Amino acid sequence: MIQEVIGVGGMGSVYRARDLHFPSVVKLVAVKEMINRAPDPLVRKTVIQNFEREANILATLNHPSIPRIYDYFSEESRSYLVLEFIHGKDLEAIINETAGFLTEDRVLGWAIELCDVLAFLHAHKPDPIIFRDMKPSNVMVNPTDHIILVDFGIAKPFQVGQKGTMIGTEGYSPPEQYRGEAGPLADIYALGATIHHALCRRDPRLEPPFSFGERPLRKINPLVSAELEAVVDAALQYNPEDRFNSAESMKEALIAAGRKTGILNRVSTVSVQSSGGIKPLWVFQCEDEVRGAPLYHDGSVYIGSYDHNLYSLNAADGKLNWKYATDGGVVTRPAAFESNIFIGSEDRRLHAVNARTGKVDWTYYTEGRVHSSPRIAEGHVFFGSDDQHIHAVNLLSGRAVWTFETAAPVRSTPFVAHDSVFAGCENGDFYCVDFRGELKWHYKAKMAVTSSPCEADGVVYFGSLDSSFYALDARAGWVIWRFRMGKGSISSPNKVEGMVFIGSADGNIYGIDTHTSKEVWRFKTDHQVSSSPVMYKDAIYCGSADGNLYCLDSHTGRLRWKFTTKGPITGSPLVYDDIVYIGSTDHFLYTLLA
């Protein structure tokens, strides 16, 4: 059922309509109409073929920044495409409506997304798809500030050496497109022109062709960084060979520019995902739940899974390097030292695995399942076991140096500072042990201490299932302060400068002043928080059993963005070099721009 006209072109109109196949819900679609008025039969045939080509291209594309096609049909001289309805405005309208200049972080986010979708099109099989009409009016911006590329009317498969007709939009199209030689680098030029227009509000259709060099970005808009200007200039080079050689390389240059200027930290629209958040750079699927945290080491990411495997993945693209099989579920976070990766397993062992080959170097046996992640210090691996011991193992030989008996299973990851090893156990006892394995002091909480402690400035912090968050004197073990939460916590605290952050089963992530023990802020999720908060630059990253990874402002606790997975997140995120790695019980490891 047609509701209204939302666009008018030279060949027809675009309508907003309701799909009556779903009477119980309101499903909106866009209906694109093409009226074939050409008197010449050959021209009429060509027009129909071009319209059908758009339908066929869209039918082969599956990308969150490209509208889905639902149907294609013709009636007499009219043809119709039924497409996903995109809420929002096109970029040209946003440029025209904005008073002053658009902010660089906002435009940078859109530019990275557009590179992402162009890279997808250019990698299309069997032939690359050349969009050929990149311009602000063909870029929709939805209510969450993500982009969708629309109007594939002149897009076409690319074949080397094949010439076409001069087609495109004057001002945005590069010189070679006027000669009918549009390839992937033509889209790079048009994207540069689109970014230039967005940043300086100068419509290239009103300027002499190929004259961007005569109106430098920063001369028109001094707020644009030199780094971003250099990227746009490279994309707008007259000769194709002087531009970026791919959309992917342009995307990398944009990200590098954002990192160098610090602007990337403010970009929350770097990519788009239909699940309601940010599109991963890559994902890797394990065979069972990912309950633990990942490790980055020497260009690879290591993650354990409940499928009994430790995985080594290429950090750049997520490709599998190797996997190492244990005899039990792996919920611990790996640790690395030189050429070995160390991992504990429910098979009651600590495994030392060669980082290059994935072959075992040695294994160390305990009498209980290992849920405590290994901690490396002073030539030793420290970890706890359900056998009610803290173990200190020689890094090279895999032999026990000492064991310390506790009152209950140890699932807390030891923290090593100065000459002390701190760890809690499941009956509420919290221990400080020296490097000889002898007790220095112990403190008794009312319920289990599964939370892994951290120590800073002579204070050790940990949570407990008794609903308290403790700060103890690291030398003597007496209580400095205690913070009351709504429920217990197995989340591990993270202390940065004058703040400490922790999650709780009450569903909150807390930011607490370490000097006053007062709550600075709390952020409410939709389920318990077992994940441990990680701070990177000025943001806190933390998962929740509601399936979301949250990025919060560390000073205020306000939400910057969230990424939704299909299962509870119990492990902690890893943030390295502006990339966030997070595992989910939906079996996937995700990588996102921080």
C-alpha positions in Angstrom: 0.0 0.0 0.0 1.6 3.3 -1.2 1.8 5.9 1.6 3.7 8.8 0.0 6.2 10.0 -2.5 9.7 10.3 -1.0 11.7 11.0 -4.1 11.3 12.1 -7.7 13.8 11.4 -10.5 14.0 11.8 -14.3 12.8 8.2 -14.8 10.2 7.9 -12.1 9.5 8.2 -8.4 10.4 6.5 -5.2 7.5 5.7 -2.8 7.2 4.8 0.9 4.8 1.8 1.1 3.5 -0.7 3.6 4.0 -4.4 2.9 0.5 -5.9 3.4 2.0 -9.5 3.4 2.4 -8.7 7.2 -1.0 -7.5 8.4 -0.1 -7.8 12.1 2.9 -5.5 11.9 3.8 -2.3 10.1 6.6 -3.3 7.7 7.6 -0.3 5.5 9.3 -0.7 2.1 10.6 1.6 -0.5 9.2 1.1 -4.0 11.3 2.5 -6.8 9.5 3.1 -10.0 10.9 3.4 -13.5 8.7 4.7 -16.3 10.1 3.8 -19.7 9.1 6.7 -22.1 11.8 6.1 -24.7 10.3 6.1 -28.2 13.2 4.1 -29.8 12.7 0.3 -29.2 16.4 -0.2 -28.8 16.7 2.5 -26.2 13.6 1.1 -24.4 15.3 -2.3 -24.3 18.4 -0.8 -22.9 16.5 1.1 -20.2 14.8 -2.1 -19.1 18.1 -4.0 -19.0 19.7 -1.4 -16.8 16.8 -1.5 -14.4 17.0 -5.3 -14.3 20.7 -5.1 -13.8 20.2 -3.0 -10.6 17.7 -5.6 -9.4 20.1 -8.4 -10.1 23.1 -6.7 -8.5 21.1 -5.9 -5.3 19.9 -9.5 -5.2 23.5 -10.7 -4.9 24.6 -8.3 -2.2 24.3 -8.9 1.5 25.8 -6.0 3.5 24.3 -3.9 6.3 25.1 -0.7 4.4 23.3 -1.8 1.3 19.4 -1.9 1.2 17.9 -5.4 0.8 15.8 -6.1 -2.3 12.4 -7.9 -1.7 10.9 -8.0 -5.2 11.1 -6.8 -8.8 8.2 -6.7 -11.3 6.9 -4.8 -14.4 3.6 -3.6 -15.5 3.3 -2.3 -19.1 5.8 0.6 -19.4 6.6 0.7 -15.7 9.1 -1.4 -13.7 9.4 -1.5 -9.9 11.9 -2.5 -7.3 10.7 -3.2 -3.8 13.5 -2.4 -1.4 14.2 -2.1 2.3 13.0 1.2 3.6 15.8 3.3 5.1 14.8 5.7 7.8 16.8 8.9 7.9 18.1 11.7 5.6 20.5 11.7 2.7 23.9 13.3 3.3 23.2 16.2 0.9 20.2 17.2 2.9 22.2 17.0 6.1 25.0 19.2 4.6 22.4 21.8 3.5 20.6 21.8 6.8 23.7 22.1 9.0 24.6 25.6 10.2 28.4 25.8 9.8 30.6 22.8 9.1 29.9 19.2 10.0 32.3 17.9 12.6 35.4 16.0 11.5 34.7 13.0 13.7 31.2 12.6 12.3 32.4 12.8 8.7 35.4 10.5 9.4 33.0 7.9 10.7 30.9 8.0 7.6 34.0 8.0 5.4 35.3 4.8 7.0 31.9 3.2 6.6 31.7 4.1 2.9 35.2 2.6 2.4 33.9 -0.5 4.0 31.0 -0.8 1.7 33.1 0.0 -1.4 35.6 -2.6 -0.4 32.7 -5.1 -0.2 31.5 -4.1 -3.7 34.9 -4.2 -5.2 35.6 -7.7 -3.8 32.3 -9.0 -5.3 32.6 -12.4 -7.1 32.8 -13.3 -9.9 33.3 -9.6 -11.0 33.8 -6.5 -8.9 30.9 -4.1 -8.7 31.7 -0.5 -9.5 29.1 1.9 -7.9 29.9 4.8 -10.3 27.7 7.3 -8.6 29.1 8.1 -5.2 27.7 11.5 -4.0 26.0 12.9 -0.9 22.5 12.4 -2.3 23.1 8.6 -2.6 24.3 8.3 1.0 21.5 7.8 3.5 22.3 8.5 7.2 20.0 6.6 9.5 18.9 7.7 13.0 21.9 6.0 14.7 24.2 8.0 12.4 25.2 5.1 10.3 25.3 5.2 6.5 23.4 3.2 3.8 24.5 3.4 0.2 21.4 3.8 -2.1 20.6 4.0 -5.8 22.5 1.3 -7.7 21.0 2.4 -11.0 24.3 2.8 -12.8 26.4 0.3 -10.8 27.9 -2.4 -13.0 30.2 -5.4 -12.9 33.7 -4.5 -13.8 35.8 -6.3 -16.4 39.4 -5.2 -17.2 39.7 -3.6 -20.6 35.9 -3.2 -21.1 34.8 0.3 -21.9 31.4 1.8 -21.1 29.5 4.9 -21.8 30.2 8.2 -20.0 27.9 8.0 -17.0 28.0 9.4 -13.5 27.5 12.8 -11.9 29.6 15.8 -13.0 31.9 17.1 -10.2 32.1 13.8 -8.4 33.1 11.6 -11.3 36.9 11.3 -12.1 38.4 12.0 -15.5 38.6 8.4 -16.6 34.8 8.0 -16.0 34.2 10.6 -18.6 36.1 8.3 -21.0 33.9 5.3 -20.1 36.8 3.7 -18.2 35.4 3.6 -14.7 37.1 1.0 -12.4 37.4 0.6 -8.7 39.6 3.7 -8.4 36.8 5.8 -9.9 34.8 5.1 -6.8 37.8 6.2 -4.7 37.8 9.6 -6.4 34.1 10.0 -6.0 34.3 9.2 -2.3 37.0 11.8 -1.9 34.8 14.3 -3.7 31.9 13.4 -1.3 34.1 13.8 1.8 35.4 17.1 0.4 31.8 18.4 -0.1 30.8 17.2 3.4 33.7 19.0 5.1 33.7 22.3 3.2 30.1 22.6 2.0 31.3 23.5 -1.6 29.2 21.5 -4.1 31.6 20.2 -6.8 28.9 20.3 -9.4 29.1 24.1 -9.2 32.8 24.2 -9.6 35.1 23.6 -12.7 35.8 19.9 -13.2 38.7 18.3 -11.4 39.5 21.6 -9.6 39.7 20.3 -6.0 43.4 21.2 -5.8 42.4 24.9 -6.3 40.2 24.8 -3.1 42.2 23.1 -0.3 40.1 21.7 2.5 41.8 23.5 5.3 41.8 26.8 3.5 38.0 26.6 3.4 37.5 24.8 6.8 40.4 25.4 9.1 38.9 22.9 11.6 39.8 19.9 9.4 43.0 18.2 10.5 46.0 18.1 8.2 45.9 14.3 8.4 42.4 14.0 7.1 43.1 16.6 4.4 46.0 14.5 3.2 43.8 11.4 2.8 41.1 13.3 0.9 43.8 14.9 -1.4 45.2 11.4 -2.1 41.8 10.1 -3.1 41.2 13.1 -5.4 44.4 12.7 -7.5 43.8 13.2 -11.3 45.6 10.1 -12.3 44.1 6.8 -10.9 47.6 5.4 -10.2 48.3 8.3 -7.8 45.2 7.5 -5.6 44.8 4.8 -3.0 45.0 1.4 -4.7 41.9 0.1 -3.0 39.0 1.1 -0.7 40.6 -1.0 2.0 43.8 1.0 1.9 41.9 4.3 2.0 40.0 3.0 5.0 43.3 2.1 6.7 44.6 5.6 6.0 41.4 7.2 7.4 41.7 5.1 10.6 45.4 6.0 10.9 44.6 9.7 10.5 41.9 9.4 13.2 44.3 7.6 15.5 47.0 10.2 15.0 44.7 13.1 15.8 42.8 11.4 18.5 39.6 11.9 16.6 39.0 8.2 16.3 38.2 8.0 20.0 35.2 10.2 19.3 34.0 8.2 16.3 31.1 5.9 17.3 29.9 5.3 13.8 33.0 3.7 12.3 31.0 0.8 10.9 27.5 -0.5 11.0 25.9 -3.8 12.0 22.2 -4.8 11.7 22.3 -6.2 15.2 22.2 -2.6 16.4 25.8 -1.5 16.9 29.2 -1.5 15.3 30.3 -3.8 12.6 33.2 -6.1 13.6 36.4 -5.8 11.7 36.3 -9.6 11.7 34.7 -12.4 13.6 35.8 -15.9 14.4 33.5 -18.8 15.3 34.5 -21.4 17.8 32.7 -24.7 18.3 31.3 -23.8 21.7 30.9 -20.9 24.1 33.6 -18.4 24.6 33.5 -17.6 28.3 37.0 -16.2 28.9 39.0 -13.3 27.8 41.4 -13.1 24.8 45.2 -12.4 24.7 47.1 -10.4 22.1 50.7 -11.5 21.7 53.2 -10.8 18.8 50.6 -10.2 16.1 48.2 -13.0 17.1 45.1 -13.3 19.3 44.7 -16.3 21.6 41.3 -17.3 22.9 40.1 -20.4 24.8 36.7 -22.0 24.3 34.4 -24.4 26.0 34.9 -26.6 23.0 38.2 -27.7 24.7 40.4 -25.7 22.3 42.9 -22.9 22.5 42.8 -20.9 19.3 45.6 -18.8 17.7 44.3 -16.3 15.2 46.0 -13.7 13.0 45.2 -10.4 14.6 44.9 -8.6 11.3 42.2 -10.7 9.6 41.1 -13.4 12.2 42.4 -16.3 10.1 43.2 -19.4 12.1 46.9 -20.0 12.7 46.3 -23.2 14.7 44.2 -24.7 17.5 45.4 -26.8 20.4 43.1 -29.3 22.0 42.8 -29.9 25.7 40.7 -32.5 27.4 38.3 -30.0 29.1 36.6 -26.7 28.6 38.8 -23.6 28.6 37.5 -20.6 30.5 40.8 -19.0 31.5 42.5 -16.2 29.8 45.8 -17.2 28.1 49.1 -15.7 29.3 52.3 -15.4 27.2 56.0 -15.5 27.9 58.6 -15.4 25.0 57.7 -18.3 22.7 55.0 -20.0 24.9 51.3 -19.5 25.5 50.0 -20.7 28.9 46.4 -21.8 29.4 44.5 -23.6 32.2 41.7 -26.1 31.5 39.0 -28.0 33.2 41.1 -31.1 32.3 42.9 -30.2 35.6 46.1 -29.0 33.8 48.1 -26.0 32.9 49.4 -26.2 29.3 52.4 -24.5 27.9 52.0 -24.3 24.1 54.4 -23.1 21.5 53.1 -19.8 20.1 54.4 -20.5 16.6 53.5 -24.2 16.1 50.6 -24.8 18.5 52.5 -27.9 19.8 52.6 -28.5 23.6 55.9 -27.8 25.4 54.8 -29.1 28.7 51.8 -29.7 30.9 51.4 -29.4 34.7 48.8 -31.5 36.5 46.7 -30.4 39.4 44.0 -32.3 41.3 41.2 -30.1 40.3 39.7 -28.1 37.4 41.5 -24.9 36.5 39.3 -21.9 36.3 42.0 -19.4 37.5 43.9 -17.7 34.7 47.7 -18.0 34.8 49.7 -15.0 35.9 53.4 -14.7 34.9 56.0 -13.0 37.1 59.6 -13.5 38.2 60.2 -16.7 36.1 57.1 -18.4 37.4 53.5 -19.1 36.4 51.0 -18.5 39.3 47.5 -19.8 39.2 44.8 -21.4 41.3 42.9 -24.7 41.0 39.8 -26.3 42.3 42.2 -28.6 44.2 42.3 -25.8 46.9 45.8 -24.7 46.1 47.7 -21.7 44.6 50.4 -23.1 42.4 53.8 -21.6 41.5 55.3 -23.3 38.5 58.7 -22.8 36.8 58.2 -21.2 33.4 60.8 -23.2 31.6 60.6 -26.7 33.2 56.9 -26.8 34.1 57.8 -28.2 37.5 56.2 -27.0 40.8 58.2 -24.5 42.8 55.7 -24.5 45.6 52.0 -24.9 46.3 49.9 -23.1 48.9 46.9 -24.8 50.4 43.7 -22.8 50.7 40.4 -23.5 52.4 38.4 -23.9 49.2 38.8 -24.0 45.4 40.7 -21.0 43.9 39.0 -19.5 40.9 40.4 -16.0 41.4 43.4 -15.2 39.2 46.4 -14.3 41.3 47.8 -10.8 41.2 51.5 -10.5 41.7 53.0 -7.2 43.0 56.4 -6.6 44.6 57.1 -9.7 46.6 53.4 -10.8 47.2 50.9 -13.0 45.5 47.2 -12.1 46.2 44.2 -14.4 45.5 40.8 -15.3 46.9 39.0 -18.6 47.2 35.4 -19.9 47.2 34.8 -19.8 50.9 35.6 -16.1 51.2 39.2 -16.3 52.3 41.6 -13.8 50.7 45.3 -14.6 50.9 48.6 -12.7 50.6 51.4 -15.1 50.0 55.1 -14.4 49.6 57.3 -15.7 46.8 58.3 -18.7 48.9 54.7 -19.8 49.2 54.4 -18.7 52.8 51.4 -16.9 54.2 51.9 -13.2 54.9 48.3 -12.4 55.9 44.7 -13.4 55.1 41.3 -11.7 55.3 37.9 -13.3 55.6 35.0 -12.1 53.5 31.5 -13.4 54.2 31.1 -15.2 50.8 33.2 -16.4 47.9 36.0 -14.3 46.4 36.0 -15.3 42.7 36.9 -11.8 41.6 40.5 -11.5 40.6 42.3 -8.8 42.7 44.3 -5.8 41.5 46.9 -3.9 43.5 48.0 -0.3 43.1 49.7 2.2 45.4 49.7 -0.2 48.4 46.0 -1.0 48.2 44.6 -4.3 46.9 41.0 -4.3 45.5 38.6 -7.2 45.0 34.9 -8.0 44.9 33.0 -10.8 46.7 29.7 -12.6 46.5 28.8 -11.0 49.8 27.9 -7.9 47.8 30.9 -5.9 49.0 33.8 -4.4 47.1 36.9 -4.3 49.3 40.0 -2.1 49.5 42.6 -3.6 51.8 46.1 -2.5 52.9 48.4 -4.6 50.7 51.0 -5.0 53.4 48.9 -5.8 56.5 45.5 -6.9 55.1 43.3 -4.5 57.1 40.3 -2.9 55.6 40.7 0.6 54.2 37.2 0.8 53.0 34.3 -1.3 51.8 31.7 -0.4 49.1 28.3 -2.0 49.2 26.8 -3.1 45.9 23.2 -4.4 45.2 24.4 -8.0 44.8 27.6 -9.9 44.8 30.4 -9.7 42.2 32.8 -12.0 40.4 34.0 -9.2 38.2 37.6 -8.2 38.5 38.3 -4.5 39.3 40.4 -2.2 37.2 42.1 0.7 39.0 43.1 3.7 36.9 44.4 6.9 38.6 41.9 8.0 41.2 39.1 5.7 40.1 38.4 2.0 40.3 35.8 0.2 38.1 33.9 -3.1 38.8 30.8 -4.9 37.6 28.2 -6.6 39.7 25.4 -9.2 39.6 23.0 -6.4 40.3 23.5 -5.4 36.6 25.6 -2.3 37.2 29.1 -1.2 36.2 30.4 1.1 39.0 32.9 3.9 38.9 34.2 4.5 42.4 36.5 7.2 43.8 39.5 5.3 45.4 40.1 8.1 48.0 36.6 8.5 49.3 35.1 5.1 48.4 32.1 7.1 47.1 30.3 6.2 43.9 31.1 8.6 41.1 28.7 6.9 38.6 27.0 3.7 37.9 25.7 2.4 34.5 22.8 0.0 34.5 22.8 -3.0 32.0 20.0 -5.4 31.5 21.6 -8.4 33.3 24.4 -9.3 35.7 27.9 -8.1 34.9 30.5 -10.9 35.3 32.8 -9.3 32.8 35.6 -7.1 34.1 35.8 -3.5 33.0 38.8 -2.5 30.9 39.9 1.2 30.5 41.5 2.4 27.3 42.3 6.0 26.9 39.2 7.8 28.3 36.7 4.9 27.8 35.5 1.9 29.8 34.7 -1.3 28.0 32.7 -4.0 29.7 30.4 -6.9 28.8 27.2 -8.0 30.3 25.1 -11.2 30.5 22.5 -9.2 28.5 24.8 -9.9 25.4 26.1 -6.4 25.0 29.6 -5.0 25.1 29.3 -1.4 26.5 31.7 1.5 25.8 31.3 4.1 28.5 32.8 7.5 29.2 35.2 6.8 32.1 34.5 10.2 33.7 30.7 10.2 33.6 29.6 6.6 32.9 27.6 7.8 29.9 27.1 5.3 27.1 29.1 6.0 24.0 28.0 2.9 22.1 27.2 -0.7 22.6 27.7 -3.8 20.5 25.1 -6.6 20.6 26.0 -10.3 20.4 23.7 -13.2 20.5 24.7 -14.6 23.8 25.7 -13.5 27.3 29.2 -12.0 27.6 31.0 -13.4 30.7 34.6 -12.8 29.7 36.5 -9.6 29.7 37.4 -7.5 26.7 40.9 -6.9 25.5 41.8 -3.5 24.0 45.0 -3.3 22.0 46.1 -0.6 19.5 42.6 0.9 19.2 41.0 -2.6 18.6 38.6 -4.2 21.0 38.5 -8.0 21.2 35.5 -9.7 23.0 34.2 -13.2 23.2 30.6 -14.3 23.6 28.8 -17.4 24.6 27.2 -17.2 21.1 30.5 -19.0 20.1 32.1 -15.9 18.4 35.1 -13.8 19.0 34.5 -10.2 17.8 36.9 -7.5 16.9 35.7 -3.9 16.9 37.3 -0.4 16.6 37.7 1.1 20.0 
